[in-house]
């Protein structure tokens, strides 16, 4: 049986992969896509992205194509 309270909480999440470019701060690491703010039921399997090792601090998700950039503080 589906959870009758599911719809009550959908306003807390943004649509899956709604942004194509996301800036990530060091305190957000380790990085995974989709992010915790994404409604997982509407997205792809979780994948961890090694942005710290990526050239220029940029990495693209192989599933959805979202570009993640490590913030330069």
Secondary structure, 3 states (H helix, E strand, C coil): CCCCCHHHHHHHCECCCCCCEEEECHHHCCEEECCCCECHHHCCCCEEECHHHCHHHEEECCCCCCEEEECCC
